[in-house]
Structure formats: C-alpha cells, structure tokens
Amino acid sequence: MRLEQLSASVKAKLAAMLIAALLLLLAFLNYIVPASNLSAHNVLHHLNFLPLMIAGILFGLRGAAIAAVCGGAIDAPLIAAHWTQWPMDAKDQIVELSIFAAAGLIAGYLSDRERAHRRNLEKTRHKLEEVYLELSENVSKMKQAERLSATGRLAASLAHEIRNPLASISGAAGILRRGAAPKEHQDESLDIIQKESQRLNKLLTGFLNFAKPRLPRLQATDPDSLLSSVVSLASHTAESSRITLRHVPLVPCPEIDCDPEQLRQVLLNLVLNAIEASPVGASIYLRTIAKDNQIVIEVEDSGSGISIDVADKIFEPFFTTKPKGTGLGLAISSMIIAQHGGALTFHGNPRGGTIFRIELPTCQEIGHGR
C-alpha cells in the first residue's frame, strides 16, 4: 500500500512539473517569437489550453486554478509589453487565457466530482465486501448448525429405530437363556433374533448410505433400458402379489447422463413401494416422457395414495408408514436424484393412488463428459 501511495505521489509530482514546464515553454516561445508574427503567436496562445486542461483533469479544481494563476502571471509581462504596440493581440490573449482558464476550472470541477464519486463507490464496494464476508460467515455458521442439528435428529431417529429390534433380540435371548421354554418357543426366539439382526443390518446399511453417499459415476444411458431391467427385477414380487407392471417406453428416447446402478436402485425402490401400496389385480405404469430438455420418468400406482398429514414428511429420513420399514428408501432416492441434478417429486393420481416423478436433464443439458 505504501509503495502504491509513493508511486502515486511521484506521478503527481512529475505531472505538476510537466504542466509547469509547458507553461514556461509557451511563455518563453512567446517572448522569442517576434511580435509581428501574429499567426505564430495565435498558435502559441491556443496551446495554453493544454496545460490548463491537463491541470484540471489531473489535479481538479484547485490544480486548474493554480495553473491558471501561474499561466496568467507568466504571460502578464508579455501581455503588458504588447498592449501598446499590438493591443488587439494582447486583448485576444487575455480573452483566450480567460476562456482556457474557465475550461480548465470546469474540467477540474468535473474531475473532482468524478473522483468523489469513485471514492464513494470504493467505500461502498468495501462495505459490500465486508457485508458479503459477514454474510458468508453467517451462512457458513448456519450451515454448520443445520448439519449439527440434522446429525442430532438422525442420531435420535437411529437410536429410536434400533431400540425396538434390540428389545426383541433381548427378549428372545432371555427366553433362550432360561432354557426351560418349549422347543417351538426356542425356534421362534431364534427366528426373532435372526430377523431382527437382519433388520438392524439393513437399517445401519441404509443409514450409512444416507450419511455418506457415493458420488454418481455418470455415463450416457438409455432410461428405458433401465426401466426394462427394473421391470425384470421386480416381476417376481409383482407376480406373487398379483400386480401387473406395464412399461410405456418413449420412442425415440434421448439418453441421460446418470449412474445406471444408482438410478436403477431408485427406480426399483419406487416400484417395490408401488407394489406394496397397490391392491391385488392392480396395474403399475412405468413411463418415460420428454419435456423441455428433460427426461421425466413416472411410476404410477393405484393404491390408497399419500395423505396430506404425511406428505411433507415423505422424504425425511426414518419416516415410514410401514411396520417393518426403515424410512430411508425415499430419503436416499431423493438424495441420489439431487446429486444427478434432477428432482424427485410426487402427486396424487387422478385415478387413485400416487405418481412418483423423476426429472433428469438430458446429456446435452447436464453437460458432463462421457
């Protein structure tokens, strides 16, 4: 900062010396050029415009006034000398100096106003930078507090979800420890321990996937081919529940940049949820739609739908309406779609049930390399 100030000071001194040198040079030329050479004097008089304007532009109103006074003082003896022999030239020089001095003063006034405006802008910029830094710090603190709050809620929810299977395992272990229970009770206790252990493993696996998700490995993919594979994977479950899966493909279907494994996981979760929600004999529709540089994938069921009471909580972790659900399926699915630059939403089906909708940008829109 000091070097910059020193450099500015040196430049100002050099500019002042240049202006003074121009004034002296023009005065000297006026003295040595014969008075009879009116055209040369006329040119020299007009050249006085330069130092006066430079002084106004560089040093403002004060600098222009000083330059005008100095120029008048330097030229005063010559004007006085010409007054008797060449009064017209002397009068012209007075008028021209006055006009040039006025122009320099106007330029100085405008220069001062521009500098004041620039200083105000600089002060405003510094204040805005300070406000921005303060806001950034506050946003960072809010995000940290939000993460801590979310971590606390997740931990509390996880503890609550773990408590029930642990209680079942503890009860079953107590029955086995006493050793006096009938054989069928012992088998039932072992079955409880096995199932609840599997439930705990599923719960913890889902929690880890939610807490530390894997970043998607994007590649160009045909969404309808993913839907076909999901239909094949879920067909056995659908047949056992006497549910029909109906795939409505889009021809031709644009490719999307996605992680096929993750998107298949999301679609399979939505389809299995739809199977559980649908009555016997119902149909589930899986369709692909092109819309505004986006691909929309819909999973439509004809179940009982999602009530208004739970609609706001449907994507929250550990929230579930299923007796044996972990409440992480939709939360993880929503997070995966968000990482793909898309959105997972739902709305009521006019024919009854729910339509879950995945909106993803096409390859050209998302702009990832293949």
ROROMAR-503068 format. One line per field, with one value per residue (C-alpha): x, y, z; residue in one letter; residue number from 1. Coordinates in pm, 1 decimal. Layout:
% ROROMAR-503068
east [X;...];
north [Y;...];
up [Z;...];
residuo [A;...];
num [NUM;...];
//
This chain:
% ROROMAR-503068
east [0.0;281.9;457.0;136.3;95.8;461.5;422.0;106.3;289.1;582.9;346.3;164.1;492.4;603.3;267.3;291.6;644.7;524.0;244.9;484.8;733.6;464.3;359.5;720.2;796.7;495.7;584.5;944.4;832.4;600.8;898.1;1135.5;885.0;869.2;555.3;489.3;440.9;72.9;-3.6;272.5;153.1;-203.0;-89.8;107.2;-190.3;-411.8;-154.9;-210.2;-525.7;-318.4;-150.4;-469.5;-685.3;-423.8;-406.8;-786.4;-812.2;-522.1;-544.8;-907.0;-1047.8;-762.5;-495.1;-672.3;-694.7;-324.3;-228.1;-447.7;-293.7;59.3;-9.0;-152.6;141.0;393.4;218.0;136.6;466.9;433.0;69.9;171.0;450.5;217.4;-56.7;93.8;215.2;-29.7;-333.0;-555.2;-314.1;-290.8;-668.5;-703.5;-451.4;-641.2;-972.3;-820.8;-646.9;-974.1;-1165.3;-896.0;-882.2;-1263.1;-1245.8;-972.1;-1176.8;-1483.0;-1268.4;-1124.9;-1472.5;-1589.9;-1270.5;-1319.3;-1678.5;-1577.3;-1306.1;-1553.8;-1797.0;-1520.2;-1425.0;-1786.5;-1806.8;-1486.2;-1622.8;-1946.8;-1750.7;-1550.3;-1869.5;-2034.2;-1728.7;-1744.6;-2117.9;-2056.9;-1784.9;-2007.9;-2298.3;-2070.2;-1953.9;-2312.8;-2426.1;-2133.4;-2226.3;-2591.8;-2498.1;-2275.6;-2554.3;-2800.1;-2566.3;-2524.2;-2899.3;-2960.7;-2695.5;-2863.1;-3204.7;-3060.7;-2883.1;-3200.9;-3406.8;-3148.5;-3140.1;-3519.4;-3526.9;-3256.3;-3431.5;-3722.5;-3520.3;-3275.7;-3566.1;-3693.8;-3346.2;-3300.7;-3637.3;-3566.4;-3218.9;-3375.5;-3610.7;-3320.9;-3105.5;-3368.8;-3360.0;-3699.5;-3901.9;-4066.5;-3895.1;-4133.9;-4065.8;-3693.3;-3726.7;-3945.3;-3685.7;-3404.8;-3616.3;-3677.0;-3305.0;-3222.2;-3489.0;-3421.8;-3047.5;-3112.7;-3338.9;-3064.0;-2811.3;-3049.5;-3115.4;-2746.8;-2660.3;-2929.3;-2810.8;-2452.0;-2566.9;-2762.8;-2493.7;-2205.9;-2345.1;-2130.8;-2089.5;-2256.2;-2036.4;-2206.7;-2233.7;-2470.6;-2764.9;-3096.7;-3357.8;-3600.0;-3339.5;-3312.9;-3690.6;-3691.7;-3429.7;-3625.6;-3941.4;-3748.7;-3607.2;-3945.9;-4152.9;-4134.5;-4253.3;-4527.6;-4649.3;-4658.6;-4870.9;-5080.9;-4977.6;-4915.8;-4618.2;-4678.0;-4380.7;-4469.3;-4142.2;-4060.5;-3956.9;-3705.5;-3576.9;-3292.4;-3002.6;-2931.2;-2604.0;-2652.6;-2511.8;-2710.7;-2662.1;-2788.0;-3079.9;-3180.4;-3173.9;-3407.6;-3648.8;-3655.9;-3734.0;-4021.8;-4161.0;-4144.1;-4316.0;-4584.9;-4634.7;-4682.3;-4927.9;-5137.3;-5433.9;-5445.8;-5508.9;-5394.6;-5155.3;-4842.4;-4735.9;-4374.5;-4344.8;-4080.3;-4167.4;-3957.6;-4010.5;-3803.5;-3453.7;-3551.1;-3645.7;-3933.4;-3973.7;-4303.8;-4403.8;-4781.9;-4972.1;-5340.3;-5308.0;-5459.9;-5235.7;-5037.4;-5240.5;-5193.3;-5079.9;-4763.4;-4698.0;-4443.7;-4251.4;-4236.2;-3870.9;-3748.1;-3504.1;-3650.5;-4008.0;-4216.6;-4574.3;-4468.3;-4449.3;-4113.9;-3979.5;-3656.9;-3777.1;-3458.1;-3560.9;-3723.1;-3473.1;-3180.7;-3364.8;-3429.8;-3062.7;-2940.1;-3163.0;-3049.4;-2685.0;-2777.3;-2901.6;-3266.1;-3568.1;-3786.6;-4145.9;-4490.0;-4852.9;-5189.0;-5310.7;-5649.6;-5747.6;-5644.0;-5300.2;-4975.8;-4744.0;-4374.9;-4189.8;-3814.5;-3697.5;-3345.5;-3164.3;-3065.7;-2698.8;-2684.3;-2835.4;-2629.1;-2305.8;-2093.9;-1839.0;-1893.4];
north [0.0;241.2;163.9;241.8;569.7;659.3;578.5;795.4;1081.4;1057.6;1054.2;1362.6;1549.8;1457.7;1571.1;1905.2;1954.6;1877.8;2137.2;2399.4;2317.5;2359.6;2696.4;2816.6;2681.6;2855.7;3181.5;3153.7;3094.8;3393.8;3605.9;3495.7;3495.1;3844.2;4036.3;4093.8;3720.5;3721.1;3373.7;3213.9;3399.2;3290.2;2925.3;2969.5;3133.5;2840.1;2593.2;2737.3;2526.6;2208.0;2273.8;2428.1;2130.6;1879.2;2054.8;2042.3;1675.8;1555.8;1787.4;1901.2;2246.3;2354.1;2241.3;2419.4;2743.1;2730.5;2660.2;2947.8;3192.2;3077.8;3097.6;3447.1;3560.5;3422.0;3577.5;3912.6;4088.0;3988.9;4099.5;4434.3;4473.0;4401.1;4628.4;4943.9;4800.3;4517.7;4587.4;4352.1;4060.0;4145.2;4156.2;3827.8;3665.2;3788.6;3656.7;3323.8;3277.2;3354.5;3103.5;2835.8;2900.1;2864.2;2540.5;2413.2;2505.0;2324.6;2020.5;2036.8;2057.9;1758.4;1570.8;1639.4;1523.1;1205.4;1135.3;1190.2;955.3;698.7;727.3;677.1;375.2;241.0;291.3;123.6;-163.8;-210.4;-202.2;-452.1;-677.5;-657.1;-733.3;-1019.9;-1166.4;-1131.1;-1293.5;-1574.2;-1637.2;-1633.2;-1868.6;-2098.8;-2095.0;-2158.4;-2449.8;-2592.3;-2551.2;-2708.3;-3003.4;-3049.2;-3027.4;-3275.2;-3506.6;-3485.6;-3564.8;-3855.6;-3991.1;-3964.7;-4130.6;-4406.1;-4469.3;-4490.8;-4730.9;-4952.4;-4973.7;-5190.7;-5470.0;-5468.1;-5514.2;-5807.1;-5964.3;-5912.2;-6074.4;-6370.2;-6413.7;-6413.4;-6694.7;-6899.2;-6833.9;-6973.0;-7297.2;-7415.1;-7293.6;-7545.8;-7633.2;-7423.1;-7116.5;-7168.3;-7188.8;-6879.6;-6692.9;-6790.1;-6677.5;-6341.5;-6294.0;-6372.6;-6145.2;-5854.7;-5885.2;-5865.6;-5564.8;-5392.7;-5463.7;-5324.0;-5017.3;-4944.2;-5005.6;-4760.0;-4506.3;-4530.0;-4490.4;-4181.5;-4028.9;-4089.6;-4130.5;-4239.1;-3978.5;-4083.1;-4219.3;-4061.9;-4224.0;-4189.8;-4422.5;-4507.3;-4459.5;-4704.3;-4980.6;-4913.7;-4933.8;-5265.8;-5409.6;-5282.5;-5448.2;-5777.5;-5745.7;-5665.8;-5907.7;-6194.7;-5975.0;-5827.6;-6171.7;-6304.5;-6001.8;-6042.0;-5699.6;-5615.8;-5399.8;-5201.8;-5031.3;-4744.9;-4659.9;-4337.5;-4388.3;-4249.6;-4186.5;-3934.6;-4051.6;-3909.5;-3879.2;-4084.6;-4355.9;-4658.5;-4852.8;-4570.2;-4479.9;-4848.5;-4856.9;-4555.4;-4696.3;-5039.1;-4879.4;-4680.0;-4985.5;-5206.5;-4932.4;-4912.0;-5290.3;-5277.2;-4986.8;-5136.8;-5370.0;-5719.1;-5716.2;-5356.6;-5229.3;-5017.1;-4795.9;-4704.7;-4441.3;-4214.9;-3862.2;-3598.6;-3243.9;-2924.4;-3079.2;-3315.4;-3676.9;-3748.0;-4098.9;-4174.2;-4464.7;-4468.0;-4691.7;-4720.9;-4762.2;-4559.1;-4260.2;-4041.3;-3846.9;-3472.7;-3535.0;-3718.6;-3556.3;-3307.4;-3582.8;-3843.4;-3769.9;-3726.7;-3993.1;-4261.5;-4155.8;-4454.0;-4573.3;-4939.4;-5156.9;-5304.4;-5012.4;-4828.1;-4492.9;-4438.9;-4558.7;-4238.0;-4016.0;-4191.3;-4189.2;-3815.1;-3750.7;-3963.4;-3779.7;-3443.5;-3547.6;-3612.3;-3253.9;-3361.7;-3376.6;-3649.2;-3541.3;-3698.8;-3605.0;-3769.2;-3994.4;-3878.8;-4248.2;-4309.3;-4377.8;-4185.6;-4088.5;-4051.9;-3842.6;-3828.1;-3529.5;-3552.5;-3335.6;-3491.7;-3539.5;-3206.3;-3019.3;-3161.5;-3118.7;-3397.5;-3579.6;-3937.6];
up [0.0;86.0;-243.3;-431.7;-243.1;-308.8;-676.8;-697.6;-525.2;-766.1;-1064.8;-931.3;-889.1;-1240.4;-1382.0;-1195.4;-1327.5;-1682.4;-1654.4;-1518.6;-1794.0;-2062.2;-1921.9;-1908.3;-2256.2;-2409.8;-2230.7;-2349.7;-2709.1;-2682.1;-2576.0;-2851.5;-3139.4;-3298.2;-3208.1;-3576.6;-3634.7;-3534.8;-3672.4;-3460.4;-3150.1;-3223.1;-3227.9;-2905.2;-2735.2;-2827.2;-2695.6;-2345.5;-2349.5;-2297.5;-1957.8;-1814.0;-1916.4;-1802.3;-1463.8;-1430.5;-1528.3;-1312.7;-1009.7;-1006.4;-945.3;-718.6;-965.5;-1253.4;-1050.8;-959.7;-1321.7;-1443.9;-1192.3;-1278.0;-1652.3;-1615.6;-1402.9;-1653.4;-1953.1;-1781.5;-1872.4;-2238.2;-2248.9;-2096.3;-2349.4;-2643.4;-2509.4;-2660.0;-2995.0;-3056.1;-2840.9;-3041.7;-2984.4;-2614.0;-2580.2;-2769.4;-2538.3;-2229.3;-2367.9;-2469.7;-2134.6;-1958.6;-2173.2;-2132.8;-1757.1;-1736.7;-1937.0;-1705.7;-1398.1;-1538.9;-1617.5;-1265.0;-1111.8;-1314.2;-1229.9;-855.8;-875.8;-1061.3;-802.1;-518.3;-691.4;-736.0;-368.4;-270.1;-496.8;-344.2;7.0;-96.5;-250.2;70.0;275.9;42.5;67.3;445.4;439.9;195.1;415.1;719.1;536.3;412.4;767.7;893.1;615.8;694.3;1062.9;977.0;752.0;1024.4;1279.6;1035.6;977.8;1352.8;1400.8;1119.7;1262.1;1601.6;1453.2;1254.3;1561.2;1768.6;1494.6;1450.4;1825.2;1828.2;1532.9;1684.5;2021.8;1901.5;1734.1;2025.6;2267.4;2059.9;2045.9;2420.1;2495.2;2268.7;2420.1;2771.4;2673.3;2534.4;2841.8;3079.4;2881.3;3007.3;2711.0;2478.0;2152.9;1942.1;2161.9;2126.1;1745.8;1748.8;1959.0;1724.5;1431.3;1603.9;1667.9;1306.9;1157.8;1392.5;1330.1;957.4;1018.4;1217.6;943.7;681.4;896.1;955.7;589.4;483.0;739.6;616.0;254.7;355.0;579.4;338.1;-14.1;-306.2;-578.0;-904.9;-1183.8;-1484.6;-1823.4;-2118.6;-2056.2;-2219.0;-1941.4;-2100.0;-2083.4;-1708.5;-1672.4;-1859.8;-1623.8;-1319.7;-1452.8;-1483.9;-1130.2;-973.8;-1184.3;-933.3;-644.8;-865.4;-978.3;-622.8;-524.1;-842.6;-965.5;-1334.5;-1431.7;-1751.8;-1914.1;-2153.5;-2337.8;-2524.4;-2889.8;-2963.4;-2613.2;-2556.2;-2342.7;-1999.4;-1807.9;-1494.0;-1273.3;-1400.5;-1078.1;-857.1;-1082.5;-1102.9;-721.1;-706.2;-966.1;-802.7;-465.9;-618.2;-796.9;-485.4;-284.5;-554.6;-541.0;-163.8;-194.3;-477.2;-426.9;-576.1;-950.4;-998.4;-1263.8;-1211.8;-1501.6;-1570.9;-1841.0;-1993.1;-2111.8;-2292.3;-2162.2;-2218.9;-2242.3;-1963.0;-1930.0;-1690.7;-1551.3;-1377.6;-1155.7;-1117.6;-875.2;-786.4;-411.4;-130.9;-200.4;39.1;293.3;342.0;700.7;593.7;253.8;397.1;575.4;299.5;207.9;567.0;689.4;919.4;845.0;735.0;739.4;705.5;1018.3;908.7;702.9;778.6;645.0;442.8;96.9;-28.6;156.5;-15.7;-351.8;-328.9;-243.5;-536.8;-785.2;-644.1;-698.6;-1063.6;-1099.7;-1102.0;-872.1;-721.6;-657.8;-620.8;-669.7;-648.6;-926.8;-1065.2;-1093.3;-732.9;-588.9;-632.8;-917.9;-830.3;-1086.2;-1156.7;-1362.7;-1507.2;-1763.1;-2093.0;-2186.7;-2372.7;-2076.8;-1788.0;-1982.7;-1833.5;-2036.7;-2131.2];
residuo [M;R;L;E;Q;L;S;A;S;V;K;A;K;L;A;A;M;L;I;A;A;L;L;L;L;L;A;F;L;N;Y;I;V;P;A;S;N;L;S;A;H;N;V;L;H;H;L;N;F;L;P;L;M;I;A;G;I;L;F;G;L;R;G;A;A;I;A;A;V;C;G;G;A;I;D;A;P;L;I;A;A;H;W;T;Q;W;P;M;D;A;K;D;Q;I;V;E;L;S;I;F;A;A;A;G;L;I;A;G;Y;L;S;D;R;E;R;A;H;R;R;N;L;E;K;T;R;H;K;L;E;E;V;Y;L;E;L;S;E;N;V;S;K;M;K;Q;A;E;R;L;S;A;T;G;R;L;A;A;S;L;A;H;E;I;R;N;P;L;A;S;I;S;G;A;A;G;I;L;R;R;G;A;A;P;K;E;H;Q;D;E;S;L;D;I;I;Q;K;E;S;Q;R;L;N;K;L;L;T;G;F;L;N;F;A;K;P;R;L;P;R;L;Q;A;T;D;P;D;S;L;L;S;S;V;V;S;L;A;S;H;T;A;E;S;S;R;I;T;L;R;H;V;P;L;V;P;C;P;E;I;D;C;D;P;E;Q;L;R;Q;V;L;L;N;L;V;L;N;A;I;E;A;S;P;V;G;A;S;I;Y;L;R;T;I;A;K;D;N;Q;I;V;I;E;V;E;D;S;G;S;G;I;S;I;D;V;A;D;K;I;F;E;P;F;F;T;T;K;P;K;G;T;G;L;G;L;A;I;S;S;M;I;I;A;Q;H;G;G;A;L;T;F;H;G;N;P;R;G;G;T;I;F;R;I;E;L;P;T;C;Q;E;I;G;H;G;R];
num [1;2;3;4;5;6;7;8;9;10;11;12;13;14;15;16;17;18;19;20;21;22;23;24;25;26;27;28;29;30;31;32;33;34;35;36;37;38;39;40;41;42;43;44;45;46;47;48;49;50;51;52;53;54;55;56;57;58;59;60;61;62;63;64;65;66;67;68;69;70;71;72;73;74;75;76;77;78;79;80;81;82;83;84;85;86;87;88;89;90;91;92;93;94;95;96;97;98;99;100;101;102;103;104;105;106;107;108;109;110;111;112;113;114;115;116;117;118;119;120;121;122;123;124;125;126;127;128;129;130;131;132;133;134;135;136;137;138;139;140;141;142;143;144;145;146;147;148;149;150;151;152;153;154;155;156;157;158;159;160;161;162;163;164;165;166;167;168;169;170;171;172;173;174;175;176;177;178;179;180;181;182;183;184;185;186;187;188;189;190;191;192;193;194;195;196;197;198;199;200;201;202;203;204;205;206;207;208;209;210;211;212;213;214;215;216;217;218;219;220;221;222;223;224;225;226;227;228;229;230;231;232;233;234;235;236;237;238;239;240;241;242;243;244;245;246;247;248;249;250;251;252;253;254;255;256;257;258;259;260;261;262;263;264;265;266;267;268;269;270;271;272;273;274;275;276;277;278;279;280;281;282;283;284;285;286;287;288;289;290;291;292;293;294;295;296;297;298;299;300;301;302;303;304;305;306;307;308;309;310;311;312;313;314;315;316;317;318;319;320;321;322;323;324;325;326;327;328;329;330;331;332;333;334;335;336;337;338;339;340;341;342;343;344;345;346;347;348;349;350;351;352;353;354;355;356;357;358;359;360;361;362;363;364;365;366;367;368;369;370];
//
